[in-house]
Amino acid sequence: MNLTEFYQSDRCEHFSCPEGSVSPAVYILLYVCSAAVVLLTVCGNLLVIISVFHFKQLHTPTNMLVLSLAVSDFLVGVFAMPLLLSWTLESCWISGRVFCICFLLIGGFLTILSICTIALIAVDRYLALSNPFFYTSMISRRTMCIVIYFNWSVCLVYNTAFHYFNGSFTGSVMCPGECLLSVNEVWYVIDHVFFFIFPLSIIIILYTLVFVIVKKHATAIRELNNHTRTKTQKISSHLMKSERKAAKVLGILVSVFLVCLLPYFIYSLLGGVIKLQTETLHKLIIIIYLNSTFNPFIYALFYPWFRKCIKLIITLQIFQTDSALINVLS
């Protein structure tokens, strides 16, 4: 689903940037806070990327999806978030038409990519828990990388087609002082159905099933603990606990994503029923982008391996010989 769009062909009216209403000190403070948010987003996701990419132990199919999400979040922090925060603080688009086109293209692509990646994470967790033998035998790191490449390619092709057929490249629908896109009604329906309603339904349904399976696994583990266990049973219990923990952490990740996503899309789906000022719309989009800031903190809070990786990265131990083989899961 693409951001910063509007659906009335006559939206472009005479526009002048409003005068600033805050004191210089507050204005500078807001820019400093915005810069801090951007820095946290970029650095936090860069730590996730380095961790998963560098340490061999983390080269699992699920972590490939985590890596894909971290890359998209990193790109949000580098390209989309600074322009949006500047637009919000200035109450006017001051970056010109070329940057507006880039902002629309990159912002739309990364939003669609994040939604699809979160949906893939839900599918991955469901397969891992519902049919672990099939998952371990069929879903390899190479297979997951192919799926991720396909996901990026489909999102890129769709987003390019979306903006091409809605006039982004010509810039003929962009208002002076604004960076908005007039969307054809057919593309509006396609966009919402295939890149919001459908993936959102997959996420909710599969994670509901995942937590039902997790509950069954918890019962099975308790029963194993009440009896003398063989070595095979101990391994099975350990694997179930590991998958349950991964499902819970990624469930938190998905839940935070949905909380950040829903306010904007409730407004977007209601269309002309709700009329919001541009400043309010900016805030709803900022909430979506802030999810890219939150994700590394979720990893830091719930993944001990990520905290260990941060320590190794900050102390520059990753530059030592064979540092990629360090055990970060113990």
N, C-alpha and C positions, 0 to 999 in steps of 0.2 A: 504494500500500500504506500503510495507516494505522499510526501509531505508538502506543506506550503502550497496548497492548490485551492482553487475556487471554481465555482460551477456556473456562474452567470457570465454570459458573453459581453455584457455591458458594464462589467465591474470597473474597467479603467476610466476613471474620471479625473478631473483636474486634482492634482495632489501636490501639497507642499509640506515639507518636513516641519513638524511642530517645534516650537522653541523649547529649549531645555528648561525643566522646572526644578532641577535639583542643584544644590550648591556644588561648587568645584570640588570640595573635599569629599562629599558623598559620591560624586561622579568618579573621582579617582579611586575611591575605595571599592566601588562596584566593579571597576575594571581590574583592580588587583584581585578581587575575589573570583572574577571570571577567569583570569589567567591562572589562578590556583586550581580551579576546577579542571581546566584544560590540561594543566600539568599533571594533576593526579590521574586523569583519564589516560593520558599518553604513557606516563611512566608505569602506572599500575598494569596496564595491558601489555606493555613491553616486557615487564617482568614475567608475566604468564607465558608470553611467546618464547622468550629465551629459555624458561624452565622446561617447557614441553619439548621444544626443539632440541635442546642441548643434552638433557639427561636421558640415556637409553631406556632406563626403567619406566619412563613415562610415555614411551612410544606404544601406547595401546589404542585400539580403535576408538574408544570413548574419548580419550584425550586428544585425538585428532579433531574431533568435533569441538572440544574445548578450545583447541588452538585456532580453528576456523573462526569461532565466535570472538576470540581475543583479537584476531587480526582485524575483523570488521569493526570491533569496538575501538581499536587503536586508530583506524582510519577515520572513524567518527571524531575522535579527539583531535586529529591533525587537520582534517579538511572541513568538516561540517560544523562542529561545535563553535570554533572561533567566529565564523561568519554569522551564525545565528545569534550568539551572545552580543556581538557588536551591533547587529540589526536591532535587537531588543533594547539595548542601552541607548542607542541613538534615536530610537523610535522612527527610524528611516533607513532605507537601504542606500548606503553610500559607496558601495563597492563596484558599481558599474554593471553593465549588461553581461559582459563576458564572465565575471565572477558569479553573477546570478545564475547563468546557464550551468556553470560548473557546480554550483551549490545545489540546484534542483536535481541535476543528474546524479551527483555523488550521494546526496541525502536520500533520494528515492531508492537508489541501488542498495545502499547499506541498510536501510530500514527493511526492505524486502528480504535481503540476505539474512539479517538477524532473525526475522520471523521464521524463515525456512530452516535455518540452522537449529533454532529452538525446537521446531517440529521434528527434525531429524534426531535430536537428543532424546525426545520423547519416544520415538520409534526404537532407537538404540536401547534405551533402558527397558522398554517393554519386551523386546526380543531377548535381551540378556537374562531377564528374570522369568519370563514365561517358558522359554525353551533354551536353557543354558547350553545343552549339548550341541544343538544346532548352531547356536551363536558362536561357540568356541571353534567349531569345525568349519563354519562357512564365512564368518565375518572376521577377516584379517585386517591388519593395518593397511595393507595395499588396497584391499577392497574398499575400505572406508575412505581412503584418499581419492579413489576413483569417484565415489559417491560425492565427495566434497567438491572435486573439480567440476563434476556435472552440475551440482547445485549452484556454484558460482557462475558457471557458463549460462545456465538457464536464466538466472536472475539478471545477469548483465544483458543478455539478448532481449529479454522482456522489457527491462527498464529503458533500453535504448529505443525499442519500438514504441513504447508508451509515450516517451517524450518527442519522438519524431512525428508521430501522428497527432500530437496535441500542440505542435508548434513551438516547442522549446528552442529548437535550433535556429529558427528564424527570429525569435524574440519579439514577434509582432504582438503578443498578448501580454507583455510585461509592462506594468504600470510604472511611471516615473516615481522614484522614491519607494517603490515596492519591489518584491521579487516573488510574484505569484503566477500561477499557471492556470489557464482556462482549460478544463477537462471536458472532453466529449462525453455525453451521457452513456454511450455504449462502453467506452473505456472505463468510465466510473464504475459501472456494474461489474465488468470483468475484473477490475482491480480489487474491488471489495470482496467478491466471491472467491477468487482464486488465491489472493494473497492476504486475506484477513479471515474471512469466515471459515474457509476450508482448513487452513493450517491451525487456526485457533480451535476448531472442533477436534482435530487430530490430537492436539496438545492436551485438551481437557479430558477427552475420552481415554486416551492411552495412559495418562497419569492417574486417572481414577482407577484403571485396571492395575497399574503398577502398585499403588498403595494397597489394593486388595491382595495382590500377590505377596507384598512385603509382610502384611499381617499374617498370611498363611505360613511364610517362611519363619517368622518369629515364633509361631506356635510349634513348628517342626523342630526348631533349634532347642526350645525348652524341653520337648520330649526327648531329644537326643541327650540333653544334659542330665535327664533323670535316669538314664540307663548307662550301663557300661558300654563305652563306645570303642569301636575298632578304629584302626588308623584311617581307613577309608571314610568312616563316618566323621572323624575329626576334620579331615580335609574338606568334606562336603559342608560341614557346619561352618568352617572358616570361609569358604567361598560364598556361602549364603550371606554371612555377616558382611563380607566385603561388598557384595552386590547391593545389599540393603543400604549400607552407608552411602554408596555412590548414588543410589536412587534418591535418598533423602536430601543429600547436598544439591544434586541437580534439580530436585523438586523445588527446593528453596530458590535456586537460580531462576527456574521457570516461573515461579509464583511472583517474584520481584519483577520479572520482565512483564508479566501480564498486568500487574498493578500499574506499572509505568505506561503501558501501552493503552489500556482501556479508556482513560479519560478523553484522549484525543479521538479515538475511534468511535466512542459513543457520540461525540459531537459530530464527527464526520458522517456517520450513518444516518443521523437525524436530519442531515442536510439543511434545508432552509427553515426547519422548525425552530432551531436555536440560532440566534444571531449574536455572534461574539465579536468584540473589538479585536483589532489586529494584535494588540498587546496581550490579550488573553490567549489568543491562538498561539502566539509565540511561547507563552508559558507552558501550554500543553505539549508543544513540540520539545521544549527544553526538558520536560519530565521524561519524555521518551529517550532523549540523548543522555540524560543523567544515568540511565540504566547501564550505559557503557562505563560510567565511573564506578557504579556500585559493584559490578561483577568481580573485579579483583579483590575487593574487600570481603566478598562472600567466600572466595577461595581461601583467603588468608584466615578467616574465622573458622572454617570447617575442614580445611585440608592441611594436616601437619606437614605433608610433603612440600606444599607450596611455601610455608614459612621457612622450612629448611633450605629450599632452593633460593629464597630471597637472601638468606644469610650467606650462602655460598657465592651468590652473584655480587652482593655488596662488598664482601671481603675479597673479591677477585680470585677466589679459589677455582673458578671455572676455567681459568687460563692455565692451570696446572696440567701436567701430562696425565692422560687417562681420567680427567675429571668427569667426563661423560659417563663413566662406569661407577661413579659414587652411588652408594645405596641411599636413596632419599626417601624410601618408603618405610624404613625401620624406625 
